[in-house]
Amino acid sequence: MERWSGVLRVPLHPNSRTFHRVGATLCLSPETRTLRVPIANAIFFCGDRVEGTGNPVIERLSDLQKLSEIVVSKFGSFINAWVIEASVFNGPFAVYKDFIPSTNQYGEPRSYHPVGFPASSSTVSLLSNCLEEVKKVISGKEVHTQSGCTPSFCFSQPKTFILGFSKGGTVLNQIVIELGFSDVESNANSPSAGQPIDRHPCGSEEIYIVPRTKEGLLNSISEIHYVDVGLNSAGAYLTNHDVFERISKRLMQGAPSLRFILHGTPRQWSDKRRDWIRSERDKMLNLLESEAPKSGGKLKVLARYYFADEPAKKVNLASILLPEVEAD
């Protein structure tokens, strides 16, 4: 598979004074050497900065481009991967102020609510700006290629996989809130997400590379991965029954199937000083499991525990977790 890979520094809005760093690796068409429609977009939200640990694994996984390549290795070569950092850091603490309605100075959420749909709107805007920057880069120089075969078709309406590591899980919580309060988009006249369509120049399908609207983004989400999320305050996991009830109802109204996967290590799930993290996780799992039967089999939930025999250590071993993220 041919790909473009790099790290971008992109404003959320044209007049914004703050920038997000985004690591990306994107599918290219071998015939036209332009961006092609992927089967899915995997969007990974990073946590606080962890640098200078001396641990080569953690240092490697602090590199946005390497992270994006790992995501591709787990979800397959026909996806696009986007690894997003917060625009603001208070020391090592990530502050996702553009995605969450209200945070404190350390980036911990004061509240989650759907008003204004900030997480989905910001995600769509950022991906759109990233896409334009990549096009400029591609048009200005020769594209690096990798060997591999490509299918004889393009994909329309890519699925979306959302992943959040550590504090990046706060963005997932906000997206889930917005998902629960969003309308189900009618797909009666469009191909199903991730399904092949007849081959013709991929440029004509370019509008499908990333979602163009918040509604398009929310309706394309098929998997939500919580990757060892945790905070020094409440709010690492959602515990609002109304949200999951709404999600179950929208699935029954025709929204595509949705899978939640909660990945954890002793770092977060066995920390006795922050026992609320496990309590929140248990409550969220229970809420999802209680709503799953009501969804007609379209809501699925899975929890995976890694390094179960290891003690919760000061070094954030959860950084090693990412290579274990798998997709069916």
C-alpha positions as CSV (number, residue, x, y, z in Angstrom):
1,M,0.0,0.0,0.0
2,E,1.3,3.4,-0.9
3,R,1.1,6.0,1.8
4,W,1.9,9.6,2.8
5,S,3.1,10.0,6.4
6,G,4.2,13.0,8.4
7,V,3.6,15.3,11.3
8,L,1.5,18.5,10.7
9,R,1.1,21.6,12.8
10,V,-2.4,22.8,12.0
11,P,-4.7,25.5,13.4
12,L,-8.2,24.4,14.3
13,H,-9.7,27.5,12.6
14,P,-8.1,29.9,10.0
15,N,-7.7,32.7,12.5
16,S,-6.7,30.6,15.5
17,R,-3.6,31.4,17.4
18,T,-3.2,27.9,18.7
19,F,-2.1,24.9,16.8
20,H,-2.5,21.2,17.1
21,R,0.3,18.8,16.2
22,V,-1.2,15.8,14.2
23,G,0.7,12.7,13.1
24,A,-0.9,11.2,10.0
25,T,-0.4,8.3,7.6
26,L,-2.8,8.3,4.7
27,C,-3.7,6.0,1.8
28,L,-2.5,7.0,-1.7
29,S,-3.8,5.9,-5.1
30,P,-1.0,4.1,-7.0
31,E,-2.4,5.3,-10.4
32,T,-2.8,9.0,-9.6
33,R,-0.5,9.3,-6.6
34,T,-3.2,11.4,-4.9
35,L,-5.0,10.7,-1.6
36,R,-7.5,7.9,-1.9
37,V,-10.6,7.0,0.0
38,P,-9.8,4.7,3.0
39,I,-12.0,2.0,4.4
40,A,-11.9,3.9,7.8
41,N,-10.3,6.8,9.6
42,A,-8.8,5.9,13.0
43,I,-8.5,9.0,15.2
44,F,-6.3,8.8,18.2
45,F,-6.3,11.4,21.0
46,C,-3.1,11.6,23.0
47,G,-2.8,12.2,26.7
48,D,-0.3,14.2,28.8
49,R,3.2,14.4,27.6
50,V,5.6,11.7,28.9
51,E,9.1,12.4,27.9
52,G,12.6,11.9,29.2
53,T,11.7,8.6,31.0
54,G,14.7,6.7,29.6
55,N,12.3,3.9,28.6
56,P,12.8,3.4,24.8
57,V,9.3,2.0,24.3
58,I,7.6,5.0,26.0
59,E,9.9,7.4,24.1
60,R,9.1,5.7,20.8
61,L,5.4,5.9,21.5
62,S,5.7,9.6,22.2
63,D,6.5,10.1,18.5
64,L,3.2,11.1,16.7
65,Q,4.3,9.6,13.4
66,K,5.3,6.3,15.0
67,L,2.0,6.2,16.8
68,S,0.1,6.7,13.6
69,E,2.0,3.8,12.0
70,I,1.2,1.6,14.9
71,V,-2.5,2.4,14.6
72,V,-2.3,1.4,10.9
73,S,-0.6,-1.9,11.8
74,K,-3.4,-2.8,14.1
75,F,-6.4,-1.7,12.0
76,G,-5.1,-2.6,8.5
77,S,-3.3,-0.9,5.6
78,F,-6.5,0.5,4.0
79,I,-7.2,2.9,6.8
80,N,-6.0,6.5,7.5
81,A,-4.6,7.2,10.9
82,W,-4.7,10.6,12.6
83,V,-2.9,11.1,16.0
84,I,-3.9,14.3,17.7
85,E,-2.2,16.3,20.5
86,A,-4.0,18.9,22.5
87,S,-3.4,22.5,21.4
88,V,-2.4,23.6,24.8
89,F,-0.1,22.1,27.5
90,N,0.3,23.3,31.1
91,G,3.7,21.8,31.7
92,P,3.1,18.1,30.9
93,F,-0.7,18.3,31.2
94,A,-2.8,18.2,28.0
95,V,-5.6,20.7,27.9
96,Y,-8.2,19.9,25.2
97,K,-10.0,23.2,25.5
98,D,-11.3,23.2,21.9
99,F,-13.0,19.8,22.4
100,I,-14.4,19.9,26.0
101,P,-16.9,22.5,27.2
102,S,-15.1,23.3,30.4
103,T,-11.7,22.2,31.9
104,N,-9.5,23.3,34.7
105,Q,-5.9,24.5,34.2
106,Y,-4.7,20.9,34.1
107,G,-7.1,19.8,31.4
108,E,-9.4,17.9,33.7
109,P,-13.1,18.2,32.7
110,R,-15.4,20.3,34.8
111,S,-18.4,19.1,32.8
112,Y,-19.5,17.2,29.7
113,H,-22.6,18.4,27.8
114,P,-23.7,18.4,24.1
115,V,-24.4,22.1,23.7
116,G,-22.5,23.3,20.6
117,F,-21.1,19.8,19.9
118,P,-17.5,21.0,20.4
119,A,-15.7,17.7,20.2
120,S,-17.2,16.5,16.9
121,S,-17.1,20.0,15.4
122,S,-13.5,20.5,16.3
123,T,-12.5,17.0,15.0
124,V,-14.1,17.7,11.6
125,S,-12.5,21.1,11.4
126,L,-9.1,19.8,12.3
127,L,-9.2,16.8,10.0
128,S,-10.3,19.1,7.1
129,N,-7.4,21.5,7.7
130,C,-5.0,18.6,8.0
131,L,-6.2,17.2,4.7
132,E,-5.7,20.5,2.9
133,E,-2.1,20.8,4.3
134,V,-1.3,17.2,3.1
135,K,-2.6,18.1,-0.4
136,K,-0.2,21.0,-0.5
137,V,2.7,18.9,0.6
138,I,1.9,16.2,-1.9
139,S,1.5,18.6,-4.8
140,G,4.9,20.1,-4.0
141,K,7.1,17.1,-3.9
142,E,7.5,13.4,-4.9
143,V,5.5,11.1,-2.6
144,H,7.3,8.3,-0.7
145,T,5.8,4.9,-1.6
146,Q,5.7,1.6,0.0
147,S,5.3,-1.8,-1.8
148,G,2.0,-3.6,-1.5
149,C,-1.1,-4.4,-3.4
150,T,-4.2,-2.2,-3.6
151,P,-7.8,-3.3,-4.2
152,S,-9.6,-2.7,-7.4
153,F,-12.1,-0.4,-5.9
154,C,-12.5,2.7,-3.8
155,F,-14.4,3.1,-0.6
156,S,-17.2,5.5,0.1
157,Q,-18.3,6.8,3.5
158,P,-15.3,5.5,5.6
159,K,-16.0,4.2,9.0
160,T,-14.5,6.0,12.0
161,F,-12.6,4.5,14.9
162,I,-12.1,6.8,17.8
163,L,-9.3,6.1,20.3
164,G,-8.3,8.0,23.4
165,F,-5.2,7.3,25.6
166,S,-5.0,8.5,29.2
167,K,-6.4,12.0,29.3
168,G,-7.4,11.7,25.6
169,G,-10.3,9.7,27.0
170,T,-11.9,13.0,28.0
171,V,-12.4,13.8,24.3
172,L,-14.0,10.4,23.9
173,N,-16.4,11.1,26.7
174,Q,-17.5,14.3,25.1
175,I,-17.9,12.6,21.7
176,V,-20.0,9.9,23.3
177,I,-22.2,12.6,24.9
178,E,-22.6,14.3,21.5
179,L,-23.4,11.0,19.9
180,G,-26.2,10.4,22.3
181,F,-27.8,13.7,21.5
182,S,-27.3,13.6,17.7
183,D,-29.9,12.7,15.1
184,V,-29.6,9.6,13.0
185,E,-28.5,10.5,9.5
186,S,-30.4,8.9,6.7
187,N,-28.2,6.6,4.5
188,A,-31.0,5.3,2.3
189,N,-29.4,6.7,-0.9
190,S,-25.7,6.1,0.0
191,P,-23.4,3.1,0.2
192,S,-23.0,1.7,3.6
193,A,-20.0,2.8,5.6
194,G,-16.8,1.0,4.6
195,Q,-18.4,-0.8,1.6
196,P,-16.8,-0.9,-1.8
197,I,-18.2,1.0,-4.7
198,D,-17.5,0.6,-8.4
199,R,-14.1,1.8,-9.5
200,H,-13.7,5.2,-11.0
201,P,-11.2,8.1,-10.4
202,C,-10.8,8.4,-6.7
203,G,-10.7,12.2,-7.0
204,S,-14.4,12.2,-7.5
205,E,-14.8,10.5,-4.2
206,E,-12.5,12.8,-2.4
207,I,-15.3,14.3,-0.3
208,Y,-15.4,11.0,1.5
209,I,-11.8,11.0,2.7
210,V,-12.8,12.6,6.0
211,P,-16.2,13.5,7.3
212,R,-17.3,17.0,6.2
213,T,-19.8,17.6,9.0
214,K,-20.2,16.8,12.7
215,E,-23.3,14.7,11.8
216,G,-21.3,12.8,9.2
217,L,-18.6,12.1,11.8
218,L,-20.9,11.0,14.5
219,N,-22.9,8.7,12.2
220,S,-19.7,7.1,10.9
221,I,-18.3,6.0,14.3
222,S,-18.3,2.2,14.6
223,E,-15.7,1.7,17.4
224,I,-14.7,3.6,20.5
225,H,-11.5,2.5,22.3
226,Y,-10.7,3.7,25.8
227,V,-7.0,3.1,26.1
228,D,-6.0,3.1,29.7
229,V,-7.8,6.3,30.5
230,G,-7.4,8.0,33.8
231,L,-7.5,11.4,35.6
232,N,-6.5,12.8,38.9
233,S,-10.2,13.9,39.3
234,A,-13.5,12.3,38.5
235,G,-14.6,12.1,34.8
236,A,-12.3,9.4,33.3
237,Y,-15.4,7.4,32.3
238,L,-19.0,8.4,31.6
239,T,-21.5,7.3,34.3
240,N,-24.6,9.0,32.9
241,H,-27.3,6.4,32.2
242,D,-29.3,8.8,30.0
243,V,-26.5,9.0,27.5
244,F,-26.2,5.3,26.9
245,E,-30.0,4.9,26.8
246,R,-30.0,7.6,24.1
247,I,-27.3,5.7,22.2
248,S,-29.2,2.5,22.4
249,K,-32.3,4.2,21.1
250,R,-30.5,5.8,18.1
251,L,-29.1,2.4,17.2
252,M,-32.7,1.0,17.1
253,Q,-33.6,4.0,14.9
254,G,-31.1,2.9,12.2
255,A,-27.7,4.1,13.3
256,P,-24.9,1.7,12.4
257,S,-23.6,-0.8,15.0
258,L,-21.3,0.5,17.7
259,R,-18.7,-1.2,19.7
260,F,-17.0,0.0,22.9
261,I,-13.7,-1.5,23.9
262,L,-12.2,-0.6,27.3
263,H,-8.5,-1.3,27.6
264,G,-6.8,-1.0,31.0
265,T,-3.7,-1.8,33.0
266,P,-3.0,-1.8,36.8
267,R,-1.7,1.8,36.3
268,Q,-5.3,3.1,36.1
269,W,-7.6,0.2,37.2
270,S,-5.7,-0.8,40.3
271,D,-4.5,2.5,41.7
272,K,-5.7,2.6,45.3
273,R,-5.0,6.3,45.5
274,R,-7.5,6.9,42.6
275,D,-10.0,4.2,43.3
276,W,-12.8,6.3,41.6
277,I,-11.3,5.3,38.2
278,R,-12.2,1.7,38.6
279,S,-15.5,2.6,40.1
280,E,-16.4,4.8,37.1
281,R,-15.2,2.0,34.7
282,D,-17.4,-0.5,36.4
283,K,-20.4,1.7,36.3
284,M,-19.9,2.5,32.6
285,L,-19.5,-1.2,31.8
286,N,-22.7,-2.0,33.6
287,L,-24.6,0.8,31.9
288,L,-23.4,-0.4,28.4
289,E,-24.1,-4.1,29.2
290,S,-27.6,-3.2,30.4
291,E,-28.4,-1.2,27.2
292,A,-26.8,-3.7,24.8
293,P,-29.8,-6.1,24.7
294,K,-32.2,-3.3,24.0
295,S,-30.2,-2.3,20.9
296,G,-31.1,-5.4,18.9
297,G,-27.5,-6.6,19.0
298,K,-26.1,-3.4,17.6
299,L,-24.4,-2.2,20.8
300,K,-21.4,-4.2,21.9
301,V,-19.0,-3.8,24.8
302,L,-15.7,-5.5,25.7
303,A,-13.2,-4.9,28.5
304,R,-9.5,-6.0,28.2
305,Y,-7.1,-6.0,31.1
306,Y,-3.3,-6.0,30.4
307,F,-0.4,-6.7,32.7
308,A,-2.8,-7.9,35.3
309,D,0.0,-9.4,37.4
310,E,2.1,-6.3,37.4
311,P,2.0,-3.7,40.1
312,A,0.8,-0.2,39.4
313,K,4.1,1.6,38.8
314,K,5.0,5.3,38.6
315,V,6.3,4.9,35.1
316,N,3.2,5.0,32.8
317,L,3.3,1.4,31.5
318,A,0.0,2.1,29.8
319,S,2.1,3.6,27.0
320,I,3.0,0.1,26.0
321,L,-0.7,-0.8,25.7
322,L,-1.3,0.7,22.2
323,P,0.3,-2.2,20.2
324,E,-2.3,-4.5,21.9
325,V,-5.3,-2.5,20.4
326,E,-6.9,-4.8,17.9
327,A,-9.8,-4.7,15.5
328,D,-11.9,-7.5,14.1
